Amino acid sequence: MRPARWLSPLLDIFSTVIGLAAFLYPFWLPVLSQTGVTGQAHAADAPLMLTLLVGVCFVVMLLEAQDQAGSAKLMALVGMLVALNSMLRFIETAFPLPGGFSPIFFLIIATGYIFGGRLGFLMGALTLLVSSLITGLVGPWLPYQMFTAGWVGLSAPLCRPAVWLLKGEGRLREVWVLALFGGFWGLAYGAIMNIWFWPFAIGPANQYWQPGISLIEILRRYAAFYLATSLLWDVARSVGNVALTLAVGLPALRALRRFQTRFTFEVQPGPVTAPTLSGADKTLRSGGEGVSA
């Protein structure tokens, strides 16, 4: 069995566990320094998280390079898609779009859906890394953005059973499934990203975390905080994801499938057959017998 076959699930679990631990560990601390400055949240541990995450991406690329015959071309395609998505985020930064809408999520979802969760995770994480370096949006929030965007791509293959049940591959029904999935992640991305700073922030007692409160109280306060501060912003992202997927989904999926067909082939040895001789070759082998002057 190839290493990628059994390391892949372990890598997915490892990256997910590390990401969840990075987001949630403040809730288990008995004492936490809470300030009103959002940018100071996770300032001490963010470099470690970023190093771990870049290491995970590097291992994913190594596994993909050993997994299939067209891996070199496939990784080049992912690199091209990451560059394209990063430029889309640069344009978004230069010309802000409504609310939290960003055009980067469609390609992350489409890559994970067509090529699998590993490449979807890679697409999401590297898009946020490269685009942040281009735009200068580097801070302690970056590894948490990378984890969350990576989870978007990692979970995209979950759309496949719904598309199969609807018999929608290559049809508008398939695009609708991906559009609704993008709409869900438009809300979920914001809800998850808030958690990276929320335990460190201060504000009204009924909307912010305090050490020692119960799980039910944590959920109630976070729901109040999310409804008051983030819901409308994330609704714009969700609606934008749906609209963009419906607009470009069919041609983009067709193009990605063409690349998948070309790059994900496997060379299998066939039966060895003896070469056959043509009529002329047979005449020469027989010394010219039967040939008249």
N, C-alpha and C positions, 0 to 999 in steps of 0.2 A: 504494500500500500504506500502511495506517495505521502511524504510528510505533510503536504498541504491538506490532505484529506482528513487527517485526524487532528491537526493543529488548528484548523480553521474554526471549529466550534469552540475550542478552548480559548482562542484569541478573541472571539466575539464575547464570550462570557467574561474574560479578563478585562477587556476594555469597558464593558458595561458596569462591572463591579467597581472598577477604579473610578469611573465617572460618577456613579451613584454615591460612593464614599466621599468623593470630593465635594459634591453638592450637599450631602446630608450630615457630615460629621459635626458641624457647629451645633446642631440640635442636641447632641449628646454631651456637650461640654457643660460642666457645672457653672462656669463663669466665662463670659464672653465680653470682650471690649466692644461696646456698641457706640458708634459715632454717627453723625449726620452726613458724613462724607462718603458717598457711595464708592468712589474710586479706591478707598483704602481697604475695602473688603477683600479678603484672601490675598492681600499683598505679600504675605510671607510665604504662602504655599503655592501660589500661582506658577512661579518658575519651575518647581518640581513637577506640577501637573502638566505643564507644557512639554517638559523633557520626556515624561512618560508617554504622552500622547504622540509626539513626533516619533518616538521609538516604536510605538504600536504601528503607526503608518508605514514605517520603514520595513517592519517585519511582514506586514500585509503585502507590500510590493515584492519582497523576496519570495513569499509563498506563491504569489501569482506568477512570478517569473518561472517557477518550476512546475506549474500546474498543467499547462496545456501548450499545444504546439504554436498557437498564434499569440503567445503571451507578450512577446516584445512589441508587436503591433498594437495589441490591446492596451498595454500600459502607455504606449505613445498616444493612443486615442484618449485615455483618461487624462493624461497630461494636457492634451489640447482642450478637453472639456473644462478642466480646472482653470486653465488660462482664460477661456472664453467666459466662464462664470465669474472669474475675478474681475474681468473688465466690465461685466454687467454691474457688479457691485460698485466699481469705481464710478461708473456713469450715474448710478443711484446716489452716490455720495455727492457728486458734483451737481446733480439736479434732483433734489429730494422728492420722493414720491409720497403720495398721501399716506398718513399714518405710518404703520410699520411694514407696509408692503415692500417687498424686495423681489426682484425677478430671479434670484439665484435658486429658489427652492424647486422650481420645475425640473431643471436639469439634474439636481441631486436625486429627486424622486425617480425620474426616468432612468437614470443610470443604475440605481439600485434595483429597479423593477426589471430591467432588461438583462443586466449583467450579473445580478446577485448582490446579496447584502454586503459582502466584503468590499467590493468595489464601490458600492453605494456609501459605505462608511468612509472609505478613502476619499471619495468625491466630496462629501460634505465637510470632513475635517480639513482637507487641504484647500478647499475653496475659501474657507474662513481664514486659514493661515495666510495664504498668498494674498488674498484681497486686503487683509489687515496690514500686511507689509507694504502693499502698494498705496493704500490710502492713509497710512500712518495711524490707524485705529488700533494700536497695540497697547494693551494694558492688562491688569490682572483678570479682566473678564474674558480674555481671548481663549484660554483653554476650555472654559465652560461653554463658550459659543461653539468651539470645535467639537466638543463632546456631543452637544445637542444637535448640531447639524449632521454629525456623523450618525446619530441615532435615526435621524430622518431617512437617510439613505439605507441604513441597515434594516429598517423595518419595511421598506418599500416592497420587498417580495411578498408581503402579506396580502397585497392586492391580487396576486395571481389566482388564488382559489375563487374569489368573487368574479373575476373576468372569465375563468373557466366555466363556472356555473351559468353565467349569462351568455356563454358562447360569443364573447364580444371581441376576441382578438382581431385587431385590424379594423375594428368598427368604432363608431361613436360611443357605444356602450363602454368600451374599454377606456376611452378618454374620460368619460363621466366618473368611472371608478377612481381613476387617478386624480381627477379634479376634486372629488369629495375627500380623498385622502389628503390632498394638499390643503384643502380647507380646514380639516381637522388639525394638521400640523401648524397651520397659521396661528391657531389659538394655543396649541400645546407648546410650541416653541417659546412663545412669550411667557406662558405660565411656568415653564421649567426655568427659563433664564432669570426670572425674578428671584428665584431661590438663592442664586449665587450671592446676592447682597442683602436679601431681606432679613436674615438673622442678625446682621450687623447694624441695621438701620434703626433709627429712633423716630417716634412719632406718636400719634394717638394710641392709647393703651389697647383699644379695641381692634386695632389694625396691625399691630407689630408684635413680634415675638419677644418673650421674656423667658429666661431660664427657669425651669421648674414647672411650667404650665403643662397641662395634659395634652395628649395627642388630639382629642376632640377640640380642645380650645385652640391648638395650633391651626388646625384645619379651618375652624370658624374665623379666626383672625385673618388667616391668609386669604380666604374667600372674600372677606370684607375689603382687604387691601387690594386684591386683584380687581374686583368690581369697581372700586373707586379710582384706581390709577391706570389700569392696563387694558381693560376690556375693549374699549373703543379703538385703541391703537392696534390691538391684535385682530379685531374684526376686519380692519382695513387690510391687514396682511392676509387674512383668510380669504376674503373676497377677491383680492388681487391674485392669489394662487389659483383659485377656481377659474377666474376669467382668463388668465394667461394659459392655463392648461387647455381649456376649451379652444382657445385661439390657435395654438401652435401644436397641440398634442398629436394629431394624426400624422402630419408630415415628419415631425421630429421622431416619433416612434418608428416610422418606416425607415428613416435614415439610420437609426441606431440598430435596428434589426438587420439591415444590410451589412453593417460592420460586424455584428455578431456572427452572421453566417460566414463571412470571410475569415474572421480571426479565430473562431472557436472550433476549428476542424481538428480531427485526430487522424494521423496516418496509421493505417493498419496494414500489415503485410498480407499479401494475397498469395495464392498457390503458385509455385514455380512450375512453369511449363516449358517443355523443350521447344526450341525454335523450329519453325517449319520452313521447308525449302520451296522456293518458287519453281516454276517449270524450267526456266533458264538454268537455275542452279543445279537442278537434277540432271539436265543434259550435260553440263560441264563435268559433274561428278562421275557420270557414266562414260566419259572419254569421248563424247560426241556421237555415241551410237544412235542410229536412227536419223542422223542428219545427212541428207543427200547433198551431192556437190551441185 
